[in-house]
Amino acid sequence: MLVCFLLGGLILEAGSPVLAQVPGRGTTPSKPVGASMAVLAMLQDAEVLPPEGTREANRVIKMVIQFQSVFMKSGDPDVQAFLSQALAQKGGGSSDEAVSRFRSTGWTSDVLEALSEQWVAMAIDQRERLAPGFRQFNVSLTDFDWLMELVAKARTAFVQRGQNIHQVFAQRRREMPGGAQ
């Protein structure tokens, strides 16, 4: 699982600027690190992750880490509204509990699916409102679009194999740091 090794190295490198933006944060808790690792392992299982060691693979690793940070830590009201609306639509009600759970544990397949569905449903001008919040974490609308495409492709790949993205993610999550519950 070379991806996990690469992820660990990139977290140390890519995470530092993000953590420096958040007062009082010096280390990344194991649950969000493990959640990012589980996303990457899930994408690898779906065979949608670019080949290891390529620029594209490194870009995906960065996107998974940075977008988790965006949604966990950004104070941008448009970014937080996007997350809340996505989770409310997916859950059919209040998103406060889901947002709080995400902020403490990081990515889940439900969060990824909710963001993907919300992203597809958004008009271009609504998407553009997210750009300033994304830029604060050195990612772009194009990066997010690509990440959401990978999530959609992974979902499709699992369905074609008779699998479920949520079950695959849950298994991978249990294998990663902070996953034993």
N, CA, C and O atoms as a DFTB+ gen file, in Angstrom:
724 C
 N C O
     1  1       0.850      -1.190       0.000
     2  2       0.000       0.000       0.000
     3  2       0.883       1.237       0.000
     4  3       0.965       1.982       0.976
     5  1       1.528       1.418      -1.119
     6  2       2.429       2.551      -1.310
     7  2       1.692       3.882      -1.203
     8  3       2.272       4.883      -0.781
     9  1       0.422       3.896      -1.582
    10  2      -0.363       5.133      -1.519
    11  2      -0.399       5.663      -0.091
    12  3      -0.284       6.870       0.124
    13  1      -0.555       4.783       0.875
    14  2      -0.600       5.223       2.275
    15  2       0.732       5.825       2.711
    16  3       0.764       6.809       3.449
    17  1       1.830       5.228       2.252
    18  2       3.145       5.767       2.567
    19  2       3.310       7.153       1.959
    20  3       3.773       8.084       2.618
    21  1       2.923       7.275       0.685
    22  2       3.002       8.575       0.017
    23  2       2.114       9.601       0.704
    24  3       2.497      10.759       0.867
    25  1       0.925       9.164       1.106
    26  2      -0.003      10.060       1.786
    27  2       0.617      10.589       3.068
    28  3       0.534      11.782       3.362
    29  1       1.237       9.697       3.828
    30  2       1.866      10.139       5.069
    31  2       2.911      11.213       4.831
    32  3       2.971      12.202       5.561
    33  1       3.731      11.019       3.812
    34  2       4.736      12.020       3.477
    35  2       4.131      13.323       3.021
    36  3       4.605      14.396       3.393
    37  1       3.092      13.243       2.221
    38  2       2.458      14.468       1.730
    39  2       1.688      15.194       2.827
    40  3       1.582      16.420       2.802
    41  1       1.157      14.458       3.775
    42  2       0.477      15.112       4.889
    43  2       1.471      15.970       5.653
    44  3       1.166      17.094       6.052
    45  1       2.658      15.424       5.848
    46  2       3.680      16.199       6.560
    47  2       4.099      17.418       5.764
    48  3       4.357      18.478       6.333
    49  1       4.169      17.271       4.424
    50  2       4.586      18.389       3.585
    51  2       3.433      19.332       3.278
    52  3       3.539      20.535       3.517
    53  1       2.330      18.801       2.751
    54  2       1.220      19.636       2.289
    55  2       0.383      20.152       3.446
    56  3      -0.247      21.204       3.343
    57  1       0.375      19.413       4.547
    58  2      -0.472      19.817       5.655
    59  2       0.059      21.007       6.418
    60  3      -0.716      21.750       7.021
    61  1       1.353      21.200       6.405
    62  2       1.948      22.266       7.200
    63  2       1.416      23.652       6.865
    64  3       1.063      24.387       7.788
    65  1       1.338      24.054       5.588
    66  2       0.816      25.387       5.298
    67  2      -0.630      25.548       5.745
    68  3      -1.032      26.614       6.210
    69  1      -1.398      24.494       5.602
    70  2      -2.802      24.573       6.005
    71  2      -2.901      24.711       7.514
    72  3      -3.646      25.545       8.027
    73  1      -2.136      23.877       8.221
    74  2      -2.187      23.935       9.674
    75  2      -1.695      25.279      10.182
    76  3      -2.163      25.768      11.211
    77  1      -0.769      25.866       9.475
    78  2      -0.255      27.169       9.884
    79  2      -1.339      28.238       9.784
    80  3      -1.253      29.265      10.457
    81  1      -2.353      28.013       8.959
    82  2      -3.427      28.980       8.799
    83  2      -4.443      28.912       9.939
    84  3      -5.253      29.823      10.111
    85  1      -4.398      27.841      10.707
    86  2      -5.385      27.649      11.752
    87  2      -4.717      27.825      13.108
    88  3      -3.920      26.983      13.521
    89  1      -5.036      28.913      13.804
    90  2      -4.407      29.151      15.103
    91  2      -4.668      28.005      16.072
    92  3      -5.776      27.472      16.133
    93  1      -3.645      27.634      16.822
    94  2      -3.797      26.623      17.845
    95  2      -3.711      25.197      17.321
    96  3      -3.843      24.256      18.102
    97  1      -3.493      25.008      16.017
    98  2      -3.413      23.660      15.465
    99  2      -1.964      23.343      15.160
   100  3      -1.350      24.001      14.319
   101  1      -1.408      22.344      15.832
   102  2      -0.037      21.986      15.562
   103  2       0.113      20.598      14.979
   104  3       1.112      20.304      14.323
   105  1      -0.875      19.736      15.213
   106  2      -0.810      18.385      14.687
   107  2      -2.158      18.023      14.085
   108  3      -3.188      18.609      14.418
   109  1      -2.126      17.053      13.197
   110  2      -3.347      16.571      12.586
   111  2      -3.783      15.317      13.334
   112  3      -3.004      14.370      13.438
   113  1      -5.011      15.283      13.861
   114  2      -5.482      14.092      14.565
   115  2      -5.505      12.879      13.634
   116  3      -5.609      13.024      12.416
   117  1      -5.407      11.676      14.221
   118  2      -5.316      10.460      13.407
   119  2      -6.596      10.162      12.635
   120  3      -6.525       9.571      11.557
   121  1      -7.756      10.547      13.142
   122  2      -8.992      10.234      12.421
   123  2      -9.044      10.899      11.045
   124  3      -9.320      10.208      10.064
   125  1      -8.794      12.205      10.923
   126  2      -8.786      12.792       9.577
   127  2      -7.678      12.235       8.676
   128  3      -7.882      12.098       7.470
   129  1      -6.523      11.916       9.234
   130  2      -5.451      11.326       8.437
   131  2      -5.905       9.970       7.914
   132  3      -5.759       9.675       6.728
   133  1      -6.449       9.156       8.791
   134  2      -6.943       7.841       8.384
   135  2      -8.082       7.935       7.391
   136  3      -8.201       7.099       6.495
   137  1      -8.926       8.956       7.544
   138  2     -10.034       9.142       6.608
   139  2      -9.508       9.463       5.213
   140  3     -10.019       8.936       4.225
   141  1      -8.495      10.318       5.120
   142  2      -7.894      10.623       3.816
   143  2      -7.255       9.379       3.211
   144  3      -7.376       9.134       2.011
   145  1      -6.583       8.605       4.031
   146  2      -5.969       7.379       3.552
   147  2      -7.033       6.406       3.041
   148  3      -6.828       5.735       2.029
   149  1      -8.159       6.329       3.734
   150  2      -9.241       5.438       3.316
   151  2      -9.849       5.876       1.989
   152  3     -10.203       5.034       1.163
   153  1      -9.976       7.193       1.774
   154  2     -10.480       7.690       0.489
   155  2      -9.547       7.253      -0.627
   156  3      -9.998       6.757      -1.659
   157  1      -8.252       7.436      -0.426
   158  2      -7.287       7.057      -1.451
   159  2      -7.297       5.550      -1.705
   160  3      -7.225       5.113      -2.854
   161  1      -7.386       4.769      -0.652
   162  2      -7.451       3.315      -0.819
   163  2      -8.727       2.912      -1.557
   164  3      -8.705       2.006      -2.390
   165  1      -9.830       3.582      -1.252
   166  2     -11.097       3.303      -1.937
   167  2     -10.985       3.635      -3.425
   168  3     -11.437       2.860      -4.268
   169  1     -10.387       4.780      -3.751
   170  2     -10.197       5.155      -5.152
   171  2      -9.277       4.162      -5.861
   172  3      -9.475       3.844      -7.033
   173  1      -8.282       3.685      -5.142
   174  2      -7.381       2.682      -5.708
   175  2      -8.132       1.370      -5.941
   176  3      -7.951       0.732      -6.978
   177  1      -8.965       0.966      -4.994
   178  2      -9.769      -0.251      -5.144
   179  2     -10.702      -0.161      -6.348
   180  3     -10.960      -1.159      -7.021
   181  1     -11.200       1.033      -6.609
   182  2     -12.101       1.251      -7.746
   183  2     -11.339       1.354      -9.064
   184  3     -11.933       1.406     -10.141
   185  1     -10.023       1.381      -8.956
   186  2      -9.143       1.500     -10.118
   187  2      -9.357       2.818     -10.879
   188  3      -9.290       2.854     -12.108
   189  1      -9.614       3.889     -10.132
   190  2      -9.747       5.220     -10.734
   191  2      -8.610       6.144     -10.317
   192  3      -8.494       7.258     -10.829
   193  1      -7.777       5.692      -9.397
   194  2      -6.630       6.480      -8.955
   195  2      -5.546       6.389     -10.023
   196  3      -5.227       5.292     -10.482
   197  1      -4.979       7.512     -10.422
   198  2      -3.889       7.457     -11.415
   199  2      -2.726       6.616     -10.889
   200  3      -2.611       6.410      -9.680
   201  1      -1.873       6.134     -11.773
   202  2      -0.745       5.288     -11.350
   203  2       0.121       5.978     -10.286
   204  3       0.386       7.178     -10.354
   205  1       0.549       5.182      -9.307
   206  2       1.379       5.699      -8.216
   207  2       2.647       6.330      -8.763
   208  3       3.240       5.850      -9.729
   209  1       3.047       7.423      -8.116
   210  2       4.282       8.092      -8.475
   211  2       4.156       9.110      -9.595
   212  3       5.115       9.816      -9.906
   213  1       2.975       9.190     -10.204
   214  2       2.791      10.173     -11.275
   215  2       2.356      11.508     -10.688
   216  3       1.895      11.578      -9.549
   217  1       2.506      12.562     -11.477
   218  2       2.041      13.890     -11.048
   219  2       0.551      13.863     -10.740
   220  3       0.096      14.492      -9.785
   221  1      -0.207      13.131     -11.553
   222  2      -1.651      13.063     -11.366
   223  2      -2.002      12.389     -10.038
   224  3      -2.895      12.844      -9.323
   225  1      -1.300      11.313      -9.715
   226  2      -1.550      10.627      -8.440
   227  2      -1.218      11.555      -7.268
   228  3      -1.969      11.636      -6.296
   229  1      -0.097      12.245      -7.371
   230  2       0.275      13.189      -6.309
   231  2      -0.757      14.303      -6.182
   232  3      -1.048      14.763      -5.078
   233  1      -1.306      14.735      -7.309
   234  2      -2.335      15.778      -7.293
   235  2      -3.597      15.275      -6.592
   236  3      -4.214      16.012      -5.823
   237  1      -3.979      14.030      -6.852
   238  2      -5.160      13.474      -6.188
   239  2      -4.926      13.389      -4.683
   240  3      -5.811      13.722      -3.895
   241  1      -3.752      12.948      -4.288
   242  2      -3.431      12.870      -2.859
   243  2      -3.559      14.248      -2.224
   244  3      -4.165      14.396      -1.163
   245  1      -2.986      15.252      -2.875
   246  2      -3.073      16.624      -2.362
   247  2      -4.534      17.066      -2.264
   248  3      -4.940      17.666      -1.269
   249  1      -5.317      16.767      -3.294
   250  2      -6.720      17.203      -3.306
   251  2      -7.507      16.559      -2.166
   252  3      -8.295      17.231      -1.500
   253  1      -7.302      15.283      -1.941
   254  2      -8.026      14.592      -0.865
   255  2      -7.697      15.235       0.474
   256  3      -8.591      15.486       1.282
   257  1      -6.425      15.500       0.710
   258  2      -5.991      16.098       1.973
   259  2      -6.499      17.537       2.094
   260  3      -7.089      17.912       3.108
   261  1      -6.267      18.327       1.063
   262  2      -6.597      19.749       1.134
   263  2      -8.102      19.987       1.197
   264  3      -8.555      20.847       1.952
   265  1      -8.886      19.238       0.417
   266  2     -10.326      19.473       0.466
   267  2     -10.928      19.021       1.785
   268  3     -11.907      19.609       2.246
   269  1     -10.369      18.000       2.397
   270  2     -10.830      17.654       3.739
   271  2     -10.560      18.839       4.665
   272  3     -11.415      19.201       5.474
   273  1      -9.388      19.438       4.551
   274  2      -9.057      20.613       5.362
   275  2      -9.974      21.787       5.051
   276  3     -10.419      22.492       5.957
   277  1     -10.255      21.996       3.770
   278  2     -11.162      23.077       3.378
   279  2     -12.478      22.952       4.132
   280  3     -12.931      23.896       4.779
   281  1     -13.083      21.771       4.037
   282  2     -14.417      21.611       4.625
   283  2     -14.387      21.495       6.146
   284  3     -15.385      21.790       6.804
   285  1     -13.271      21.076       6.707
   286  2     -13.169      20.989       8.162
   287  2     -12.853      22.339       8.802
   288  3     -13.350      22.639       9.887
   289  1     -12.026      23.160       8.135
   290  2     -11.438      24.307       8.806
   291  2     -11.780      25.671       8.211
   292  3     -11.591      26.691       8.872
   293  1     -12.272      25.706       6.989
   294  2     -12.513      26.999       6.352
   295  2     -13.597      27.789       7.079
   296  3     -14.619      27.243       7.497
   297  1     -13.346      29.078       7.214
   298  2     -14.353      29.975       7.765
   299  2     -15.172      30.649       6.676
   300  3     -16.043      31.469       6.965
   301  1     -14.892      30.302       5.418
   302  2     -15.603      30.910       4.302
   303  2     -17.081      30.513       4.351
   304  3     -17.394      29.322       4.346
   305  1     -17.995      31.489       4.398
   306  2     -19.414      31.167       4.530
   307  2     -19.983      30.386       3.344
   308  3     -20.880      29.563       3.527
   309  1     -19.481      30.629       2.136
   310  2     -19.980      29.891       0.971
   311  2     -19.551      28.425       1.025
   312  3     -20.326      27.534       0.677
   313  1     -18.332      28.180       1.455
   314  2     -17.839      26.810       1.584
   315  2     -18.647      26.066       2.644
   316  3     -19.069      24.929       2.430
   317  1     -18.859      26.713       3.785
   318  2     -19.604      26.054       4.851
   319  2     -21.081      25.844       4.476
   320  3     -21.685      24.840       4.854
   321  1     -21.651      26.792       3.735
   322  2     -23.036      26.634       3.275
   323  2     -23.143      25.470       2.297
   324  3     -24.105      24.703       2.342
   325  1     -22.155      25.340       1.411
   326  2     -22.135      24.232       0.461
   327  2     -22.109      22.895       1.188
   328  3     -22.882      21.995       0.860
   329  1     -21.225      22.759       2.175
   330  2     -21.130      21.531       2.960
   331  2     -22.445      21.259       3.693
   332  3     -22.966      20.145       3.650
   333  1     -22.966      22.262       4.353
   334  2     -24.218      22.090       5.113
   335  2     -25.379      21.707       4.214
   336  3     -26.160      20.817       4.550
   337  1     -25.498      22.376       3.069
   338  2     -26.589      22.068       2.138
   339  2     -26.449      20.654       1.586
   340  3     -27.436      19.929       1.470
   341  1     -25.233      20.268       1.249
   342  2     -25.011      18.923       0.721
   343  2     -25.415      17.863       1.739
   344  3     -26.088      16.891       1.398
   345  1     -25.003      18.054       2.981
   346  2     -25.317      17.069       4.020
   347  2     -26.795      17.087       4.387
   348  3     -27.370      16.042       4.692
   349  1     -27.413      18.264       4.358
   350  2     -28.850      18.351       4.648
   351  2     -29.654      17.642       3.562
   352  3     -30.602      16.920       3.869
   353  1     -29.288      17.839       2.307
   354  2     -29.995      17.186       1.196
   355  2     -29.844      15.674       1.292
   356  3     -30.800      14.931       1.071
   357  1     -28.655      15.232       1.618
   358  2     -28.385      13.789       1.700
   359  2     -29.100      13.164       2.890
   360  3     -29.632      12.057       2.804
   361  1     -29.102      13.898       4.004
   362  2     -29.714      13.362       5.218
   363  2     -31.180      13.684       5.345
   364  3     -31.876      13.105       6.180
   365  1     -31.659      14.602       4.526
   366  2     -33.067      14.947       4.558
   367  2     -33.479      15.795       5.743
   368  3     -34.665      15.865       6.068
   369  1     -32.529      16.439       6.394
   370  2     -32.889      17.262       7.549
   371  2     -31.755      18.182       7.927
   372  3     -31.002      18.653       7.074
   373  1     -31.644      18.433       9.222
   374  2     -30.601      19.318       9.729
   375  2     -29.229      18.682       9.511
   376  3     -29.044      17.477       9.678
   377  1     -28.298      19.513       9.143
   378  2     -26.960      19.000       8.861
   379  2     -25.979      19.269      10.002
   380  3     -24.825      18.846       9.925
   381  1     -26.408      19.961      11.056
   382  2     -25.473      20.354      12.117
   383  2     -24.718      19.166      12.710
   384  3     -23.505      19.233      12.908
   385  1     -25.428      18.098      12.989
   386  2     -24.786      16.921      13.572
   387  2     -23.813      16.275      12.589
   388  3     -22.717      15.867      12.972
   389  1     -24.215      16.184      11.324
   390  2     -23.347      15.591      10.300
   391  2     -22.092      16.431      10.090
   392  3     -21.002      15.884       9.925
   393  1     -22.238      17.754      10.094
   394  2     -21.077      18.646       9.939
   395  2     -20.143      18.480      11.134
   396  3     -18.927      18.392      10.968
   397  1     -20.704      18.438      12.320
   398  2     -19.897      18.270      13.532
   399  2     -19.143      16.943      13.509
   400  3     -17.959      16.892      13.842
   401  1     -19.817      15.889      13.123
   402  2     -19.179      14.564      13.040
   403  2     -18.051      14.589      12.003
   404  3     -16.969      14.054      12.244
   405  1     -18.312      15.216      10.840
   406  2     -17.278      15.323       9.806
   407  2     -16.064      16.076      10.331
   408  3     -14.931      15.667      10.082
   409  1     -16.282      17.161      11.049
   410  2     -15.155      17.955      11.550
   411  2     -14.291      17.187      12.538
   412  3     -13.107      17.493      12.682
   413  1     -14.849      16.210      13.213
   414  2     -14.034      15.457      14.162
   415  2     -13.426      14.194      13.556
   416  3     -12.364      13.751      13.995
   417  1     -14.086      13.607      12.551
   418  2     -13.582      12.339      12.026
   419  2     -13.053      12.411      10.602
   420  3     -12.309      11.526      10.180
   421  1     -13.420      13.446       9.851
   422  2     -12.956      13.559       8.474
   423  2     -13.876      12.881       7.483
   424  3     -15.041      12.605       7.768
   425  1     -13.318      12.620       6.304
   426  2     -14.097      12.073       5.199
   427  2     -14.876      10.825       5.578
   428  3     -14.411       9.991       6.356
   429  1     -16.059      10.716       5.017
   430  2     -16.815       9.465       5.000
   431  2     -17.349       9.317       3.580
   432  3     -17.365      10.280       2.813
   433  1     -17.777       8.136       3.239
   434  2     -18.344       7.945       1.903
   435  2     -19.649       8.725       1.769
   436  3     -19.983       9.180       0.675
   437  1     -20.384       8.884       2.859
   438  2     -21.625       9.673       2.821
   439  2     -21.341      11.142       2.515
   440  3     -22.054      11.768       1.731
   441  1     -20.295      11.686       3.137
   442  2     -19.929      13.084       2.889
   443  2     -19.481      13.255       1.440
   444  3     -19.900      14.193       0.763
   445  1     -18.632      12.351       0.969
   446  2     -18.168      12.438      -0.417
   447  2     -19.338      12.347      -1.402
   448  3     -19.403      13.101      -2.373
   449  1     -20.242      11.436      -1.144
   450  2     -21.402      11.269      -2.018
   451  2     -22.301      12.509      -1.985
   452  3     -22.791      12.953      -3.023
   453  1     -22.510      13.058      -0.801
   454  2     -23.338      14.260      -0.668
   455  2     -22.713      15.442      -1.404
   456  3     -23.409      16.176      -2.106
   457  1     -21.405      15.628      -1.246
   458  2     -20.720      16.718      -1.935
   459  2     -20.775      16.521      -3.448
   460  3     -20.985      17.475      -4.198
   461  1     -20.587      15.295      -3.884
   462  2     -20.622      14.999      -5.317
   463  2     -21.997      15.325      -5.908
   464  3     -22.090      15.952      -6.963
   465  1     -23.046      14.904      -5.236
   466  2     -24.406      15.163      -5.726
   467  2     -24.724      16.653      -5.718
   468  3     -25.341      17.159      -6.656
   469  1     -24.310      17.355      -4.673
   470  2     -24.548      18.793      -4.585
   471  2     -23.775      19.531      -5.671
   472  3     -24.294      20.467      -6.280
   473  1     -22.543      19.114      -5.912
   474  2     -21.686      19.739      -6.919
   475  2     -22.325      19.620      -8.305
   476  3     -22.376      20.598      -9.051
   477  1     -22.801      18.451      -8.641
   478  2     -23.423      18.219      -9.949
   479  2     -24.676      19.085     -10.108
   480  3     -24.968      19.558     -11.207
   481  1     -25.407      19.290      -9.030
   482  2     -26.653      20.051      -9.080
   483  2     -26.450      21.567      -9.105
   484  3     -27.388      22.314      -9.384
   485  1     -25.230      22.022      -8.814
   486  2     -24.970      23.460      -8.717
   487  2     -24.782      24.118     -10.074
   488  3     -24.209      23.531     -10.991
   489  1     -25.268      25.336     -10.186
   490  2     -25.022      26.155     -11.371
   491  2     -23.586      26.681     -11.314
   492  3     -22.985      26.759     -10.243
   493  1     -23.056      27.033     -12.464
   494  2     -21.670      27.525     -12.569
   495  2     -21.438      28.723     -11.654
   496  3     -20.414      28.781     -10.974
   497  1     -22.364      29.676     -11.621
   498  2     -22.156      30.869     -10.792
   499  2     -22.132      30.516      -9.312
   500  3     -21.432      31.165      -8.535
   501  1     -22.887      29.497      -8.912
   502  2     -22.841      29.053      -7.512
   503  2     -21.488      28.412      -7.204
   504  3     -20.911      28.638      -6.140
   505  1     -20.997      27.623      -8.134
   506  2     -19.686      26.988      -7.948
   507  2     -18.595      28.045      -7.797
   508  3     -17.703      27.909      -6.960
   509  1     -18.672      29.090      -8.604
   510  2     -17.638      30.130      -8.586
   511  2     -17.553      30.846      -7.244
   512  3     -16.501      31.384      -6.901
   513  1     -18.630      30.861      -6.489
   514  2     -18.601      31.476      -5.151
   515  2     -17.705      30.714      -4.187
   516  3     -17.270      31.258      -3.173
   517  1     -17.429      29.451      -4.506
   518  2     -16.579      28.630      -3.643
   519  2     -15.083      28.885      -3.868
   520  3     -14.259      28.543      -3.020
   521  1     -14.741      29.481      -5.003
   522  2     -13.337      29.650      -5.392
   523  2     -12.489      30.367      -4.337
   524  3     -11.394      29.893      -4.035
   525  1     -12.946      31.495      -3.759
   526  2     -12.087      32.163      -2.761
   527  2     -11.781      31.276      -1.550
   528  3     -10.652      31.265      -1.059
   529  1     -12.762      30.548      -1.077
   530  2     -12.540      29.644       0.059
   531  2     -11.597      28.506      -0.285
   532  3     -10.786      28.095       0.544
   533  1     -11.700      27.994      -1.510
   534  2     -10.796      26.934      -1.945
   535  2      -9.370      27.462      -2.083
   536  3      -8.415      26.801      -1.675
   537  1      -9.233      28.648      -2.655
   538  2      -7.894      29.226      -2.875
   539  2      -7.115      29.371      -1.571
   540  3      -5.891      29.245      -1.567
   541  1      -7.807      29.632      -0.470
   542  2      -7.117      29.759       0.819
   543  2      -6.366      28.487       1.192
   544  3      -5.448      28.518       2.011
   545  1      -6.762      27.364       0.585
   546  2      -6.141      26.079       0.884
   547  2      -5.377      25.530      -0.331
   548  3      -5.091      24.336      -0.419
   549  1      -5.059      26.429      -1.255
   550  2      -4.244      26.085      -2.427
   551  2      -4.867      25.026      -3.325
   552  3      -4.160      24.181      -3.873
   553  1      -6.189      25.067      -3.478
   554  2      -6.911      24.206      -4.405
   555  2      -7.897      25.053      -5.189
   556  3      -8.206      26.181      -4.807
   557  1      -8.388      24.497      -6.291
   558  2      -9.240      25.260      -7.193
   559  2     -10.559      24.541      -7.463
   560  3     -10.767      23.401      -7.048
   561  1     -11.437      25.241      -8.168
   562  2     -12.694      24.633      -8.608
   563  2     -12.414      23.447      -9.529
   564  3     -13.102      22.429      -9.465
   565  1     -11.411      23.582     -10.375
   566  2     -11.028      22.492     -11.277
   567  2     -10.574      21.271     -10.488
   568  3     -10.920      20.141     -10.834
   569  1      -9.801      21.495      -9.428
   570  2      -9.363      20.394      -8.570
   571  2     -10.567      19.686      -7.955
   572  3     -10.638      18.457      -7.946
   573  1     -11.504      20.467      -7.447
   574  2     -12.674      19.864      -6.801
   575  2     -13.517      19.106      -7.822
   576  3     -14.027      18.023      -7.533
   577  1     -13.660      19.671      -9.003
   578  2     -14.422      19.002     -10.056
   579  2     -13.797      17.642     -10.367
   580  3     -14.509      16.651     -10.527
   581  1     -12.481      17.598     -10.452
   582  2     -11.797      16.339     -10.739
   583  2     -11.987      15.335      -9.603
   584  3     -12.233      14.154      -9.850
   585  1     -11.874      15.803      -8.366
   586  2     -12.080      14.911      -7.228
   587  2     -13.497      14.346      -7.234
   588  3     -13.695      13.157      -6.984
   589  1     -14.471      15.187      -7.516
   590  2     -15.858      14.719      -7.555
   591  2     -16.087      13.745      -8.718
   592  3     -16.895      12.824      -8.604
   593  1     -15.386      13.944      -9.824
   594  2     -15.454      12.994     -10.941
   595  2     -14.892      11.637     -10.520
   596  3     -15.454      10.597     -10.861
   597  1     -13.793      11.650      -9.786
   598  2     -13.207      10.398      -9.314
   599  2     -14.149       9.663      -8.373
   600  3     -14.269       8.439      -8.435
   601  1     -14.817      10.410      -7.503
   602  2     -15.785       9.798      -6.585
   603  2     -16.928       9.167      -7.386
   604  3     -17.336       8.041      -7.106
   605  1     -17.439       9.888      -8.375
   606  2     -18.529       9.362      -9.203
   607  2     -18.080       8.121      -9.973
   608  3     -18.827       7.148     -10.074
   609  1     -16.867       8.153     -10.514
   610  2     -16.345       6.989     -11.240
   611  2     -16.166       5.800     -10.302
   612  3     -16.439       4.662     -10.684
   613  1     -15.713       6.053      -9.092
   614  2     -15.545       4.983      -8.114
   615  2     -16.895       4.351      -7.782
   616  3     -17.021       3.128      -7.721
   617  1     -17.888       5.188      -7.572
   618  2     -19.240       4.671      -7.289
   619  2     -19.715       3.769      -8.412
   620  3     -20.222       2.673      -8.174
   621  1     -19.545       4.240      -9.638
   622  2     -19.963       3.463     -10.803
   623  2     -19.191       2.149     -10.904
   624  3     -19.776       1.100     -11.173
   625  1     -17.880       2.208     -10.687
   626  2     -17.050       0.999     -10.751
   627  2     -17.501      -0.030      -9.723
   628  3     -17.572      -1.221     -10.026
   629  1     -17.803       0.414      -8.524
   630  2     -18.240      -0.519      -7.488
   631  2     -19.601      -1.125      -7.828
   632  3     -19.807      -2.324      -7.642
   633  1     -20.518      -0.316      -8.318
   634  2     -21.842      -0.820      -8.701
   635  2     -21.697      -1.890      -9.783
   636  3     -22.352      -2.931      -9.720
   637  1     -20.849      -1.637     -10.764
   638  2     -20.637      -2.594     -11.848
   639  2     -20.081      -3.921     -11.349
   640  3     -20.275      -4.960     -11.979
   641  1     -19.390      -3.881     -10.219
   642  2     -18.831      -5.107      -9.636
   643  2     -19.752      -5.719      -8.587
   644  3     -19.410      -6.725      -7.966
   645  1     -20.919      -5.112      -8.392
   646  2     -21.832      -5.609      -7.369
   647  2     -21.418      -5.221      -5.966
   648  3     -21.814      -5.860      -4.991
   649  1     -20.616      -4.167      -5.869
   650  2     -20.165      -3.678      -4.569
   651  2     -20.840      -2.347      -4.261
   652  3     -21.551      -1.779      -5.090
   653  1     -20.597      -1.873      -3.056
   654  2     -21.192      -0.627      -2.591
   655  2     -20.067       0.273      -2.092
   656  3     -19.229      -0.162      -1.302
   657  1     -20.044       1.516      -2.545
   658  2     -18.978       2.449      -2.160
   659  2     -18.904       2.609      -0.636
   660  3     -17.820       2.773      -0.077
   661  1     -20.052       2.558       0.020
   662  2     -20.073       2.749       1.476
   663  2     -19.432       1.559       2.200
   664  3     -18.716       1.740       3.186
   665  1     -19.689       0.358       1.713
   666  2     -19.080      -0.820       2.331
   667  2     -17.576      -0.858       2.084
   668  3     -16.803      -1.184       2.985
   669  1     -17.164      -0.528       0.869
   670  2     -15.727      -0.512       0.553
   671  2     -15.024       0.534       1.402
   672  3     -13.973       0.267       1.984
   673  1     -15.611       1.733       1.471
   674  2     -14.990       2.785       2.278
   675  2     -14.913       2.358       3.745
   676  3     -13.875       2.526       4.387
   677  1     -16.014       1.804       4.279
   678  2     -16.041       1.409       5.693
   679  2     -14.942       0.390       6.001
   680  3     -14.274       0.487       7.030
   681  1     -14.757      -0.576       5.117
   682  2     -13.706      -1.569       5.324
   683  2     -12.334      -0.905       5.312
   684  3     -11.507      -1.161       6.187
   685  1     -12.097      -0.063       4.331
   686  2     -10.809       0.626       4.232
   687  2     -10.590       1.542       5.434
   688  3      -9.472       1.654       5.939
   689  1     -11.648       2.189       5.885
   690  2     -11.529       3.116       7.027
   691  2     -11.103       2.382       8.288
   692  3     -10.299       2.891       9.069
   693  1     -11.647       1.177       8.485
   694  2     -11.279       0.383       9.672
   695  2      -9.797       0.006       9.661
   696  3      -9.209      -0.211      10.720
   697  1      -9.190      -0.073       8.484
   698  2      -7.797      -0.478       8.349
   699  2      -6.812       0.667       8.601
   700  3      -5.610       0.440       8.738
   701  1      -7.326       1.893       8.659
   702  2      -6.461       3.072       8.712
   703  2      -6.365       3.646      10.129
   704  3      -7.160       3.297      11.001
   705  1      -5.378       4.536      10.351
   706  2      -5.241       5.175      11.673
   707  2      -6.537       5.825      12.128
   708  3      -7.205       6.513      11.355
   709  1      -6.885       5.605      13.381
   710  2      -8.101       6.190      13.959
   711  2      -9.375       5.506      13.515
   712  3     -10.469       6.002      13.787
   713  1      -9.256       4.365      12.830
   714  2     -10.433       3.698      12.271
   715  2     -11.081       2.684      13.184
   716  3     -12.258       2.367      13.008
   717  1     -10.358       2.171      14.142
   718  2     -10.941       1.177      15.068
   719  2     -11.867       1.895      16.025
   720  3     -11.459       2.793      16.762
   721  1     -13.127       1.476      15.999
   722  2     -14.104       2.174      16.856
   723  2     -14.889       1.202      17.684
   724  3     -15.753       1.610      18.461
